[in-house]
Amino acid sequence: MKSLRSLAGLLTGWSERAGEPRRQVAVLPVRLGPDGALQVMLITSRETRRWVVPKGWPMKGLKNYEAAAREAYEEAGLIGRVGRRALGSYFYHKRLKSRDTVLCQVQVFRLDVRKQLKTWPEQHEREGHWFSVPEAAEAVTEAGLAALIRAAGAEGAKARKAKAKATVKIPPKGPPTGKDASTGKEPSGKEPSGKGSPSDKGASGKPSAGKAS
């Protein structure tokens, strides 16, 4: 009996240790919308048809983020750049084919989507839709996943704001238009005061004496 339980554990990941969740990996697929705001793609689960993110079991020979990216391709046809560092994790109860449920902890990696393929393995088994961050957070049923979505949205808004601030051009400081650069005063429009014009002065700067008639 013990050997059968061990075999079942190897095949399904089942564990007798109380409270130990099974591990899964997932991606949070994101892109920038026409208005520059972050959008999130959700897909429907095959069993309950609820809105979820592409996810699955860890794969032998692949790192967790690589396995998560593979799930994004298989379940949604998404191709892009996946982050190697997890955004976080959330818990949910997964219904198995045996109708039993098991607690799972899902490690989530960000996927910046470049494109969606025309065909993919589970194309006819699920639906996919792009949501705004608030809509996506409301659509999912898992509170932990909703929190990760909102956090990604907040980080995206912060980065967008910083980028916009960096691109604002500040004009160089200088005297207002129309003012003399050396004095900062408005020009009077009058000739400089003096006892004579330059043409009436000699080399010494004094008025030249005229000849007697």
TORZA-43937 format. One record per residue (C-alpha): residue number from 1; chain; x, y, z. Coordinates in steps of 0.001 Angstrom, whole numbers, plus 500000, padded with zeros to 6 digits. Each point is the difference from the previous one (the first is absolute). Example, Ala and Ser with C-alpha at 12.3 -4.5 7.8 and 13.67 -1.06 7.14 Angstrom:
BEGIN
{atom 1, A, {512300, 495500, 507800}},
{atom 2, A, {501370, 503440, 499340}},
# end
This chain:
BEGIN
{atom 1, A, {500000, 500000, 500000}},
{atom 2, A, {502834, 502347, 500860}},
{atom 3, A, {501675, 499380, 496659}},
{atom 4, A, {496744, 500794, 498185}},
{atom 5, A, {499724, 503278, 501893}},
{atom 6, A, {503594, 500826, 499121}},
{atom 7, A, {499283, 499269, 496331}},
{atom 8, A, {496905, 502200, 500132}},
{atom 9, A, {502094, 502750, 501515}},
{atom 10, A, {502528, 499792, 497192}},
{atom 11, A, {497320, 500050, 497300}},
{atom 12, A, {497691, 502666, 501396}},
{atom 13, A, {502088, 501952, 502501}},
{atom 14, A, {497648, 498897, 502808}},
{atom 15, A, {501459, 500210, 503487}},
{atom 16, A, {498858, 498602, 503341}},
{atom 17, A, {501575, 502880, 501867}},
{atom 18, A, {497126, 502084, 501300}},
{atom 19, A, {499653, 503500, 498595}},
{atom 20, A, {502770, 499702, 497424}},
{atom 21, A, {498799, 501587, 496753}},
{atom 22, A, {500930, 498749, 496562}},
{atom 23, A, {502180, 502319, 497952}},
{atom 24, A, {499004, 501611, 496718}},
{atom 25, A, {501468, 502699, 497779}},
{atom 26, A, {498203, 502732, 498072}},
{atom 27, A, {500487, 503177, 498007}},
{atom 28, A, {498278, 503338, 500261}},
{atom 29, A, {499746, 501031, 496319}},
{atom 30, A, {500138, 503784, 499591}},
{atom 31, A, {500265, 502585, 497230}},
{atom 32, A, {499555, 503754, 499563}},
{atom 33, A, {496652, 501098, 498610}},
{atom 34, A, {499416, 502821, 497485}},
{atom 35, A, {499824, 502506, 502865}},
{atom 36, A, {503263, 498743, 501496}},
{atom 37, A, {498264, 498294, 502930}},
{atom 38, A, {500866, 496423, 500969}},
{atom 39, A, {497667, 497229, 498807}},
{atom 40, A, {499787, 496418, 501283}},
{atom 41, A, {498945, 496912, 498062}},
{atom 42, A, {497877, 497432, 501802}},
{atom 43, A, {498838, 496656, 498665}},
{atom 44, A, {497192, 497683, 501060}},
{atom 45, A, {500672, 496790, 501880}},
{atom 46, A, {498884, 496796, 498302}},
{atom 47, A, {498010, 498612, 502921}},
{atom 48, A, {498225, 502939, 501640}},
{atom 49, A, {500362, 502597, 497193}},
{atom 50, A, {501111, 502650, 502477}},
{atom 51, A, {502552, 502661, 499075}},
{atom 52, A, {503574, 498967, 500845}},
{atom 53, A, {503592, 500549, 498856}},
{atom 54, A, {501927, 497413, 497930}},
{atom 55, A, {501469, 497516, 502466}},
{atom 56, A, {501035, 496389, 500462}},
{atom 57, A, {502323, 497598, 501757}},
{atom 58, A, {503797, 500425, 500096}},
{atom 59, A, {501725, 498210, 497124}},
{atom 60, A, {503025, 497778, 500260}},
{atom 61, A, {503048, 501562, 498366}},
{atom 62, A, {498498, 503501, 500025}},
{atom 63, A, {500348, 502768, 502525}},
{atom 64, A, {496780, 501240, 501533}},
{atom 65, A, {499818, 503154, 497892}},
{atom 66, A, {500690, 497969, 496853}},
{atom 67, A, {497224, 497553, 500870}},
{atom 68, A, {497650, 502922, 500634}},
{atom 69, A, {500833, 501469, 496592}},
{atom 70, A, {499293, 496604, 498414}},
{atom 71, A, {496555, 499998, 501616}},
{atom 72, A, {499323, 503459, 498553}},
{atom 73, A, {500721, 498623, 496532}},
{atom 74, A, {497981, 496807, 500410}},
{atom 75, A, {496943, 501569, 501660}},
{atom 76, A, {499855, 503437, 498352}},
{atom 77, A, {502464, 500068, 497092}},
{atom 78, A, {501935, 502844, 501622}},
{atom 79, A, {503624, 500764, 499197}},
{atom 80, A, {502087, 502580, 501822}},
{atom 81, A, {502649, 500758, 502576}},
{atom 82, A, {499528, 498228, 503317}},
{atom 83, A, {501517, 501308, 503214}},
{atom 84, A, {502337, 497649, 501817}},
{atom 85, A, {498958, 501324, 503380}},
{atom 86, A, {496525, 499135, 501279}},
{atom 87, A, {497542, 502799, 500719}},
{atom 88, A, {498679, 497950, 502904}},
{atom 89, A, {497675, 497054, 500566}},
{atom 90, A, {496391, 499251, 500866}},
{atom 91, A, {497973, 497015, 501201}},
{atom 92, A, {496924, 498319, 498558}},
{atom 93, A, {498213, 496650, 500095}},
{atom 94, A, {500356, 498030, 496782}},
{atom 95, A, {497443, 497396, 498969}},
{atom 96, A, {501665, 496854, 498713}},
{atom 97, A, {498626, 497592, 497402}},
{atom 98, A, {499031, 497724, 502873}},
{atom 99, A, {497694, 502827, 501212}},
{atom 100, A, {502149, 500393, 503086}},
{atom 101, A, {501426, 503422, 500814}},
{atom 102, A, {503541, 500810, 501016}},
{atom 103, A, {501555, 503183, 501375}},
{atom 104, A, {502529, 501542, 497598}},
{atom 105, A, {502511, 502793, 500383}},
{atom 106, A, {500601, 501772, 496691}},
{atom 107, A, {503225, 501884, 499314}},
{atom 108, A, {499291, 502838, 497550}},
{atom 109, A, {502450, 501504, 497490}},
{atom 110, A, {499422, 503089, 497895}},
{atom 111, A, {499752, 499493, 496236}},
{atom 112, A, {500330, 503076, 497788}},
{atom 113, A, {498069, 498819, 496959}},
{atom 114, A, {501421, 500703, 496548}},
{atom 115, A, {497418, 498121, 497964}},
{atom 116, A, {497294, 497353, 500034}},
{atom 117, A, {500358, 497153, 497520}},
{atom 118, A, {497252, 499149, 497526}},
{atom 119, A, {499835, 496412, 501271}},
{atom 120, A, {501014, 498272, 503251}},
{atom 121, A, {499365, 496616, 501698}},
{atom 122, A, {497017, 500937, 502239}},
{atom 123, A, {498498, 502635, 497740}},
{atom 124, A, {496573, 498361, 499810}},
{atom 125, A, {499845, 499081, 503689}},
{atom 126, A, {500204, 503473, 501539}},
{atom 127, A, {499004, 503585, 499409}},
{atom 128, A, {502332, 502951, 500450}},
{atom 129, A, {499418, 503696, 500480}},
{atom 130, A, {502033, 503123, 500725}},
{atom 131, A, {498853, 501897, 503103}},
{atom 132, A, {500961, 503253, 501637}},
{atom 133, A, {501744, 499497, 503346}},
{atom 134, A, {496890, 500834, 502096}},
{atom 135, A, {497807, 497775, 497815}},
{atom 136, A, {502437, 497069, 500216}},
{atom 137, A, {500264, 500292, 503772}},
{atom 138, A, {496198, 499899, 500245}},
{atom 139, A, {499651, 497112, 497544}},
{atom 140, A, {502184, 497461, 501847}},
{atom 141, A, {498637, 498166, 503037}},
{atom 142, A, {503289, 499511, 501877}},
{atom 143, A, {500736, 502940, 502315}},
{atom 144, A, {503745, 499349, 499853}},
{atom 145, A, {500029, 500138, 496202}},
{atom 146, A, {497916, 503188, 500028}},
{atom 147, A, {502560, 501573, 502342}},
{atom 148, A, {502866, 499077, 497641}},
{atom 149, A, {498128, 501515, 497051}},
{atom 150, A, {499395, 503264, 501860}},
{atom 151, A, {503638, 500132, 501110}},
{atom 152, A, {501192, 499553, 496405}},
{atom 153, A, {497635, 502759, 498904}},
{atom 154, A, {501260, 502364, 502681}},
{atom 155, A, {503613, 499308, 499043}},
{atom 156, A, {499186, 500623, 496340}},
{atom 157, A, {498289, 503310, 500792}},
{atom 158, A, {502985, 501077, 502083}},
{atom 159, A, {502439, 499190, 497174}},
{atom 160, A, {497798, 501832, 497482}},
{atom 161, A, {499885, 503089, 502199}},
{atom 162, A, {503782, 499997, 500467}},
{atom 163, A, {500545, 499662, 496242}},
{atom 164, A, {497628, 502861, 499240}},
{atom 165, A, {501755, 502204, 502559}},
{atom 166, A, {503394, 499232, 498479}},
{atom 167, A, {498862, 501022, 496513}},
{atom 168, A, {498678, 503444, 501040}},
{atom 169, A, {502339, 502657, 498579}},
{atom 170, A, {500827, 502875, 502350}},
{atom 171, A, {501056, 503179, 498146}},
{atom 172, A, {503389, 501440, 501048}},
{atom 173, A, {499967, 502927, 502381}},
{atom 174, A, {500691, 503436, 498515}},
{atom 175, A, {498784, 503598, 499922}},
{atom 176, A, {496415, 500506, 498865}},
{atom 177, A, {499498, 500787, 496348}},
{atom 178, A, {500437, 503712, 499242}},
{atom 179, A, {502366, 500717, 502913}},
{atom 180, A, {503656, 500877, 499776}},
{atom 181, A, {502121, 496963, 500783}},
{atom 182, A, {502524, 502013, 502018}},
{atom 183, A, {497633, 502197, 502001}},
{atom 184, A, {496749, 498080, 499918}},
{atom 185, A, {498201, 503289, 499302}},
{atom 186, A, {497621, 500814, 497196}},
{atom 187, A, {501728, 502066, 497233}},
{atom 188, A, {498893, 503680, 500089}},
{atom 189, A, {500171, 500502, 496242}},
{atom 190, A, {501875, 503315, 500513}},
{atom 191, A, {503487, 500922, 498968}},
{atom 192, A, {502616, 499984, 502789}},
{atom 193, A, {500165, 503352, 501777}},
{atom 194, A, {503034, 502211, 499241}},
{atom 195, A, {501135, 503476, 498935}},
{atom 196, A, {500467, 498987, 496428}},
{atom 197, A, {499759, 497212, 497581}},
{atom 198, A, {503047, 497847, 499215}},
{atom 199, A, {500498, 501894, 496748}},
{atom 200, A, {500310, 503283, 501892}},
{atom 201, A, {502810, 498730, 502204}},
{atom 202, A, {503655, 499810, 499395}},
{atom 203, A, {502396, 497230, 500764}},
{atom 204, A, {500074, 501048, 503639}},
{atom 205, A, {496279, 499611, 500345}},
{atom 206, A, {499454, 503740, 500518}},
{atom 207, A, {497939, 502180, 497635}},
{atom 208, A, {502214, 501389, 497231}},
{atom 209, A, {500344, 503769, 499666}},
{atom 210, A, {498574, 501539, 496868}},
{atom 211, A, {501849, 502532, 497830}},
{atom 212, A, {499110, 503659, 500294}},
{atom 213, A, {498203, 501400, 497053}},
# end
